[in-house]
Amino acid sequence: MTWAPDGGNLVIHGDNLAAAETLPDKSFTLVYLDPPFNTGRSQRRQSTTSVRSASGTVVGFKGQRYERIRGDLMAYDDEFDDYWSFLEPRLAEAWRVLADDGTLYLHLDYREAHYAKVLLDALFGRECFLNEIIWAYDYGAKSKSRWPTKHDTILVYVKSPGGYHFDSDAVDREPYMAPGLVTPEKVARGKLPTDVWWHTIVSPTGKEKTGYPTQKPEGILRRIIQASSREGDWVLDLFAGSGTTGVVAGALGRRFLLVDESADAVGVIRRRLAASGVTFGEEVSR
């Protein structure tokens, strides 16, 4: 595979770790990762990652060593090592390819978010944690035996806590929940979103729907891309799925690189980008 920051939009069909390892350091202002949520606890993946340890020869970023953290977490969840042996090297590559002013958004559900927070603190540095975003929605089954689960978690980390890009003025604003408590001018402008985002899922009958089972709504990606990248910046999505990142990035004047190993996903991405009028190239990574 060949890719350079001066090239055009690209969709890669292949293993995302293999693809990521070929990318130059500090190439992307924004990395969005929406990996499998591990809800079934049954997947088995091959991995070549190293476990960082105080006695080992491999030293993590900024000298971080976290075998103890991994071990402690494994003591609470015996399936933890399988999932994170798959995800950890991809997070390490995300850190490497992030520009100095870059931001990582890791989209997970409640089953993995707490593990991810601890490991990302070790990998990026706790001082690089920016936000925990809660995406709340109201759709699906209504449990009567517990509080219904109606949110995803998006963890936000930056490469440099003193120099990351964030443009709150560029973000779509939302209505005030109590408009009578603010001035008419503020009502007209709307308010800046907080770290709790109320946004519906992709409607089963809406125009966004592609049929891809884990498709994320364009509104969520639009907010992320508006805030943490500029026109012309590069955006990376290693779990591209239905291609929402590419559609939104292209519409906002960003450049993108999407990776997915599923032929079905790449087919959806190809059709969706073509329908949106976004130009892109394709490669196969082995």
C-alpha positions as a Markdown table, in Angstrom:
| # | Residue | x | y | z |
|---|---|---|---|---|
| 1 | Met | 0.0 | 0.0 | 0.0 |
| 2 | Thr | 1.2 | 3.5 | -0.8 |
| 3 | Trp | -0.2 | 6.7 | 0.8 |
| 4 | Ala | 1.1 | 10.2 | 1.2 |
| 5 | Pro | -0.4 | 13.2 | 2.9 |
| 6 | Asp | -0.4 | 15.1 | -0.4 |
| 7 | Gly | -2.7 | 12.6 | -2.0 |
| 8 | Gly | -6.5 | 12.3 | -2.3 |
| 9 | Asn | -9.2 | 10.6 | -0.3 |
| 10 | Leu | -8.6 | 6.9 | 0.0 |
| 11 | Val | -10.6 | 3.8 | 0.9 |
| 12 | Ile | -8.5 | 0.7 | 1.9 |
| 13 | His | -10.0 | -2.8 | 1.9 |
| 14 | Gly | -7.9 | -4.9 | 4.3 |
| 15 | Asp | -6.6 | -5.4 | 7.8 |
| 16 | Asn | -6.6 | -2.0 | 9.6 |
| 17 | Leu | -3.5 | -2.8 | 11.7 |
| 18 | Ala | -1.5 | -3.7 | 8.6 |
| 19 | Ala | -2.7 | -0.6 | 6.9 |
| 20 | Ala | -2.0 | 1.7 | 9.9 |
| 21 | Glu | 1.5 | 0.4 | 10.2 |
| 22 | Thr | 2.4 | 1.8 | 6.8 |
| 23 | Leu | 1.1 | 5.4 | 7.5 |
| 24 | Pro | 3.6 | 8.1 | 8.3 |
| 25 | Asp | 4.0 | 9.5 | 11.8 |
| 26 | Lys | 1.9 | 12.6 | 12.7 |
| 27 | Ser | -0.2 | 12.6 | 9.6 |
| 28 | Phe | -3.8 | 13.0 | 10.9 |
| 29 | Thr | -5.4 | 15.8 | 12.8 |
| 30 | Leu | -8.3 | 13.5 | 13.7 |
| 31 | Val | -8.6 | 9.8 | 14.3 |
| 32 | Tyr | -12.1 | 8.3 | 14.9 |
| 33 | Leu | -12.3 | 4.7 | 16.0 |
| 34 | Asp | -15.6 | 2.8 | 16.3 |
| 35 | Pro | -14.4 | -0.8 | 16.9 |
| 36 | Pro | -16.5 | -3.8 | 17.6 |
| 37 | Phe | -18.0 | -3.5 | 21.1 |
| 38 | Asn | -17.1 | -7.0 | 22.2 |
| 39 | Thr | -20.7 | -7.5 | 23.5 |
| 40 | Gly | -20.7 | -11.2 | 22.7 |
| 41 | Arg | -17.4 | -12.0 | 24.4 |
| 42 | Ser | -16.7 | -14.7 | 21.8 |
| 43 | Gln | -14.3 | -13.2 | 19.2 |
| 44 | Arg | -10.7 | -14.5 | 18.9 |
| 45 | Arg | -8.1 | -12.4 | 17.1 |
| 46 | Gln | -4.5 | -12.9 | 16.2 |
| 47 | Ser | -2.2 | -10.1 | 17.4 |
| 48 | Thr | 1.5 | -9.3 | 17.5 |
| 49 | Thr | 1.4 | -6.7 | 20.1 |
| 50 | Ser | 3.9 | -6.5 | 23.0 |
| 51 | Val | 2.8 | -6.1 | 26.6 |
| 52 | Arg | 4.8 | -3.3 | 28.2 |
| 53 | Ser | 6.5 | -4.3 | 31.4 |
| 54 | Ala | 9.1 | -2.8 | 33.8 |
| 55 | Ser | 11.5 | -5.7 | 33.1 |
| 56 | Gly | 10.9 | -5.9 | 29.3 |
| 57 | Thr | 12.9 | -4.4 | 26.4 |
| 58 | Val | 9.8 | -2.6 | 24.9 |
| 59 | Val | 9.1 | 0.8 | 26.4 |
| 60 | Gly | 5.7 | 2.5 | 25.7 |
| 61 | Phe | 5.0 | 6.1 | 24.7 |
| 62 | Lys | 6.6 | 8.6 | 27.1 |
| 63 | Gly | 8.2 | 5.7 | 29.0 |
| 64 | Gln | 4.8 | 4.3 | 30.0 |
| 65 | Arg | 4.8 | 0.7 | 31.3 |
| 66 | Tyr | 1.5 | -0.8 | 32.2 |
| 67 | Glu | 1.7 | -4.6 | 32.5 |
| 68 | Arg | 0.4 | -4.1 | 36.1 |
| 69 | Ile | -2.7 | -2.2 | 34.8 |
| 70 | Arg | -3.4 | -4.9 | 32.2 |
| 71 | Gly | -2.9 | -7.6 | 34.8 |
| 72 | Asp | -5.2 | -6.0 | 37.3 |
| 73 | Leu | -8.0 | -5.6 | 34.7 |
| 74 | Met | -7.6 | -9.2 | 33.6 |
| 75 | Ala | -8.3 | -10.2 | 37.2 |
| 76 | Tyr | -11.7 | -8.7 | 36.9 |
| 77 | Asp | -12.6 | -9.9 | 33.4 |
| 78 | Asp | -11.1 | -13.1 | 32.0 |
| 79 | Glu | -12.1 | -12.1 | 28.4 |
| 80 | Phe | -10.4 | -8.8 | 28.7 |
| 81 | Asp | -7.0 | -9.9 | 27.3 |
| 82 | Asp | -8.5 | -11.3 | 24.0 |
| 83 | Tyr | -10.4 | -8.1 | 23.2 |
| 84 | Trp | -7.6 | -5.7 | 24.1 |
| 85 | Ser | -4.9 | -7.7 | 22.5 |
| 86 | Phe | -6.8 | -6.9 | 19.3 |
| 87 | Leu | -7.5 | -3.3 | 20.0 |
| 88 | Glu | -4.4 | -2.1 | 21.9 |
| 89 | Pro | -2.0 | -2.2 | 18.9 |
| 90 | Arg | -4.5 | -0.2 | 16.9 |
| 91 | Leu | -4.7 | 2.4 | 19.6 |
| 92 | Ala | -0.9 | 2.6 | 19.7 |
| 93 | Glu | -0.8 | 3.2 | 15.9 |
| 94 | Ala | -3.5 | 5.8 | 16.3 |
| 95 | Trp | -1.3 | 7.7 | 18.8 |
| 96 | Arg | 1.7 | 7.4 | 16.4 |
| 97 | Val | -0.1 | 8.8 | 13.3 |
| 98 | Leu | -1.8 | 11.6 | 15.3 |
| 99 | Ala | -0.4 | 15.1 | 14.5 |
| 100 | Asp | 0.9 | 17.1 | 17.4 |
| 101 | Asp | -2.4 | 19.1 | 17.4 |
| 102 | Gly | -4.4 | 15.9 | 16.8 |
| 103 | Thr | -7.3 | 14.3 | 18.7 |
| 104 | Leu | -8.5 | 10.7 | 19.1 |
| 105 | Tyr | -12.2 | 9.8 | 19.5 |
| 106 | Leu | -12.7 | 6.2 | 20.6 |
| 107 | His | -16.4 | 5.2 | 20.4 |
| 108 | Leu | -17.4 | 2.3 | 22.8 |
| 109 | Asp | -20.3 | 1.1 | 24.8 |
| 110 | Tyr | -20.6 | 0.7 | 28.6 |
| 111 | Arg | -19.1 | -2.8 | 28.6 |
| 112 | Glu | -15.6 | -1.6 | 27.5 |
| 113 | Ala | -15.4 | 2.2 | 28.2 |
| 114 | His | -14.0 | 1.8 | 31.8 |
| 115 | Tyr | -11.3 | -0.5 | 30.6 |
| 116 | Ala | -10.4 | 1.8 | 27.7 |
| 117 | Lys | -10.1 | 4.8 | 30.0 |
| 118 | Val | -7.5 | 3.2 | 32.2 |
| 119 | Leu | -5.5 | 1.8 | 29.3 |
| 120 | Leu | -5.6 | 5.1 | 27.3 |
| 121 | Asp | -4.4 | 7.0 | 30.3 |
| 122 | Ala | -1.4 | 4.7 | 30.3 |
| 123 | Leu | -0.9 | 4.8 | 26.6 |
| 124 | Phe | -1.5 | 8.5 | 25.9 |
| 125 | Gly | -0.8 | 9.9 | 29.4 |
| 126 | Arg | -3.5 | 10.8 | 31.8 |
| 127 | Glu | -2.9 | 14.5 | 31.1 |
| 128 | Cys | -4.0 | 13.9 | 27.5 |
| 129 | Phe | -7.5 | 12.9 | 28.4 |
| 130 | Leu | -9.9 | 15.6 | 27.2 |
| 131 | Asn | -13.5 | 14.4 | 27.5 |
| 132 | Glu | -15.8 | 11.6 | 28.1 |
| 133 | Ile | -18.7 | 12.2 | 25.8 |
| 134 | Ile | -22.1 | 10.5 | 26.4 |
| 135 | Trp | -24.1 | 10.0 | 23.3 |
| 136 | Ala | -27.7 | 9.5 | 24.5 |
| 137 | Tyr | -30.6 | 8.2 | 22.4 |
| 138 | Asp | -34.0 | 6.8 | 23.0 |
| 139 | Tyr | -34.7 | 3.9 | 20.7 |
| 140 | Gly | -35.1 | 0.1 | 21.0 |
| 141 | Ala | -36.3 | -2.3 | 23.7 |
| 142 | Lys | -37.4 | -0.9 | 27.1 |
| 143 | Ser | -36.1 | -3.1 | 29.8 |
| 144 | Lys | -38.2 | -3.5 | 33.0 |
| 145 | Ser | -35.7 | -5.3 | 35.0 |
| 146 | Arg | -33.0 | -2.6 | 35.0 |
| 147 | Trp | -32.5 | 1.0 | 33.8 |
| 148 | Pro | -32.7 | 0.7 | 30.0 |
| 149 | Thr | -29.3 | 1.2 | 28.3 |
| 150 | Lys | -29.6 | 4.1 | 25.9 |
| 151 | His | -26.1 | 5.6 | 25.4 |
| 152 | Asp | -22.7 | 5.1 | 24.0 |
| 153 | Thr | -19.4 | 6.5 | 25.3 |
| 154 | Ile | -16.9 | 8.4 | 23.3 |
| 155 | Leu | -13.5 | 8.9 | 24.9 |
| 156 | Val | -11.5 | 11.9 | 23.7 |
| 157 | Tyr | -7.7 | 12.0 | 24.0 |
| 158 | Val | -5.3 | 14.6 | 22.5 |
| 159 | Lys | -1.7 | 14.2 | 21.4 |
| 160 | Ser | -0.5 | 17.3 | 23.2 |
| 161 | Pro | -2.6 | 18.8 | 26.1 |
| 162 | Gly | -1.1 | 22.2 | 25.4 |
| 163 | Gly | -1.5 | 22.4 | 21.7 |
| 164 | Tyr | -4.5 | 20.5 | 20.3 |
| 165 | His | -7.0 | 21.9 | 17.8 |
| 166 | Phe | -10.5 | 22.6 | 19.0 |
| 167 | Asp | -12.9 | 25.0 | 17.4 |
| 168 | Ser | -16.1 | 25.4 | 19.3 |
| 169 | Asp | -17.3 | 28.2 | 17.0 |
| 170 | Ala | -17.4 | 25.7 | 14.1 |
| 171 | Val | -19.8 | 23.2 | 15.9 |
| 172 | Asp | -23.5 | 23.1 | 15.1 |
| 173 | Arg | -25.3 | 24.5 | 18.0 |
| 174 | Glu | -28.4 | 23.1 | 19.7 |
| 175 | Pro | -31.6 | 24.5 | 21.2 |
| 176 | Tyr | -31.7 | 25.6 | 24.9 |
| 177 | Met | -33.7 | 23.2 | 27.0 |
| 178 | Ala | -35.1 | 26.2 | 29.0 |
| 179 | Pro | -35.2 | 29.0 | 26.5 |
| 180 | Gly | -37.2 | 31.2 | 28.8 |
| 181 | Leu | -34.1 | 31.5 | 31.1 |
| 182 | Val | -31.9 | 33.1 | 28.5 |
| 183 | Thr | -32.0 | 36.2 | 26.2 |
| 184 | Pro | -33.8 | 36.0 | 22.8 |
| 185 | Glu | -30.4 | 36.5 | 21.1 |
| 186 | Lys | -29.1 | 33.4 | 22.8 |
| 187 | Val | -32.2 | 31.4 | 21.9 |
| 188 | Ala | -31.7 | 32.4 | 18.3 |
| 189 | Arg | -28.1 | 31.4 | 18.3 |
| 190 | Gly | -28.5 | 28.2 | 20.3 |
| 191 | Lys | -26.1 | 26.8 | 22.8 |
| 192 | Leu | -22.8 | 25.0 | 22.5 |
| 193 | Pro | -23.2 | 21.3 | 23.1 |
| 194 | Thr | -21.9 | 19.9 | 26.4 |
| 195 | Asp | -20.3 | 16.4 | 26.9 |
| 196 | Val | -23.8 | 14.9 | 26.8 |
| 197 | Trp | -25.1 | 14.6 | 23.2 |
| 198 | Trp | -28.8 | 13.9 | 22.7 |
| 199 | His | -29.1 | 12.6 | 19.1 |
| 200 | Thr | -31.3 | 9.9 | 17.6 |
| 201 | Ile | -29.8 | 6.8 | 16.0 |
| 202 | Val | -30.0 | 6.4 | 12.3 |
| 203 | Ser | -33.7 | 6.0 | 11.5 |
| 204 | Pro | -34.6 | 2.6 | 10.0 |
| 205 | Thr | -36.6 | 4.5 | 7.4 |
| 206 | Gly | -34.5 | 7.6 | 7.0 |
| 207 | Lys | -32.5 | 8.7 | 4.0 |
| 208 | Glu | -29.2 | 8.1 | 5.8 |
| 209 | Lys | -29.9 | 4.4 | 6.3 |
| 210 | Thr | -27.6 | 2.1 | 4.4 |
| 211 | Gly | -28.6 | -1.2 | 6.0 |
| 212 | Tyr | -25.2 | -1.5 | 7.7 |
| 213 | Pro | -25.9 | -2.8 | 11.2 |
| 214 | Thr | -23.7 | -0.5 | 13.3 |
| 215 | Gln | -24.1 | 2.6 | 11.2 |
| 216 | Lys | -23.5 | 5.9 | 13.1 |
| 217 | Pro | -25.5 | 9.0 | 12.4 |
| 218 | Glu | -23.9 | 11.8 | 10.4 |
| 219 | Gly | -24.8 | 14.3 | 13.1 |
| 220 | Ile | -22.5 | 12.7 | 15.6 |
| 221 | Leu | -19.5 | 12.6 | 13.2 |
| 222 | Arg | -20.3 | 16.1 | 12.0 |
| 223 | Arg | -19.9 | 17.5 | 15.5 |
| 224 | Ile | -16.6 | 15.6 | 16.0 |
| 225 | Ile | -15.1 | 16.7 | 12.7 |
| 226 | Gln | -16.2 | 20.3 | 13.0 |
| 227 | Ala | -14.6 | 20.7 | 16.4 |
| 228 | Ser | -11.4 | 18.8 | 16.0 |
| 229 | Ser | -10.2 | 19.4 | 12.4 |
| 230 | Arg | -10.0 | 22.2 | 9.9 |
| 231 | Glu | -10.7 | 22.3 | 6.1 |
| 232 | Gly | -8.0 | 20.4 | 4.3 |
| 233 | Asp | -6.9 | 18.4 | 7.4 |
| 234 | Trp | -6.7 | 14.6 | 7.2 |
| 235 | Val | -9.2 | 12.4 | 9.1 |
| 236 | Leu | -8.5 | 8.7 | 9.7 |
| 237 | Asp | -11.1 | 6.0 | 10.4 |
| 238 | Leu | -9.7 | 2.5 | 10.9 |
| 239 | Phe | -13.1 | 0.8 | 11.4 |
| 240 | Ala | -14.9 | 2.6 | 8.6 |
| 241 | Gly | -18.1 | 0.4 | 8.5 |
| 242 | Ser | -20.7 | 2.3 | 6.5 |
| 243 | Gly | -18.4 | 5.2 | 5.7 |
| 244 | Thr | -20.1 | 7.9 | 7.7 |
| 245 | Thr | -16.8 | 9.5 | 8.6 |
| 246 | Gly | -15.9 | 9.8 | 4.9 |
| 247 | Val | -19.2 | 11.2 | 3.9 |
| 248 | Val | -19.1 | 13.9 | 6.6 |
| 249 | Ala | -15.4 | 14.7 | 6.2 |
| 250 | Gly | -15.9 | 15.1 | 2.4 |
| 251 | Ala | -18.9 | 17.4 | 2.9 |
| 252 | Leu | -16.9 | 19.5 | 5.3 |
| 253 | Gly | -13.9 | 19.9 | 3.1 |
| 254 | Arg | -11.6 | 17.5 | 5.0 |
| 255 | Arg | -9.5 | 14.8 | 3.5 |
| 256 | Phe | -10.0 | 11.2 | 4.7 |
| 257 | Leu | -8.5 | 7.7 | 4.8 |
| 258 | Leu | -11.0 | 4.9 | 5.6 |
| 259 | Val | -10.1 | 1.3 | 6.3 |
| 260 | Asp | -12.3 | -1.8 | 6.7 |
| 261 | Glu | -11.6 | -5.5 | 6.2 |
| 262 | Ser | -15.2 | -6.3 | 5.3 |
| 263 | Ala | -16.0 | -6.6 | 1.6 |
| 264 | Asp | -19.6 | -5.7 | 2.4 |
| 265 | Ala | -18.6 | -2.6 | 4.3 |
| 266 | Val | -16.3 | -1.4 | 1.5 |
| 267 | Gly | -19.1 | -2.0 | -1.0 |
| 268 | Val | -21.4 | 0.2 | 1.2 |
| 269 | Ile | -18.7 | 2.9 | 1.5 |
| 270 | Arg | -18.1 | 2.9 | -2.3 |
| 271 | Arg | -21.7 | 3.4 | -3.1 |
| 272 | Arg | -22.4 | 5.9 | -0.4 |
| 273 | Leu | -19.4 | 8.1 | -1.3 |
| 274 | Ala | -20.2 | 8.0 | -5.0 |
| 275 | Ala | -23.8 | 9.0 | -4.2 |
| 276 | Ser | -22.6 | 11.9 | -2.1 |
| 277 | Gly | -20.3 | 13.2 | -4.9 |
| 278 | Val | -17.1 | 12.7 | -2.9 |
| 279 | Thr | -14.1 | 11.7 | -5.0 |
| 280 | Phe | -11.8 | 8.9 | -3.6 |
| 281 | Gly | -9.4 | 6.2 | -4.6 |
| 282 | Glu | -9.3 | 2.6 | -3.5 |
| 283 | Glu | -6.6 | 0.2 | -2.5 |
| 284 | Val | -6.4 | -3.4 | -1.2 |
| 285 | Ser | -4.1 | -4.0 | 1.8 |
| 286 | Arg | -2.9 | -7.5 | 2.6 |
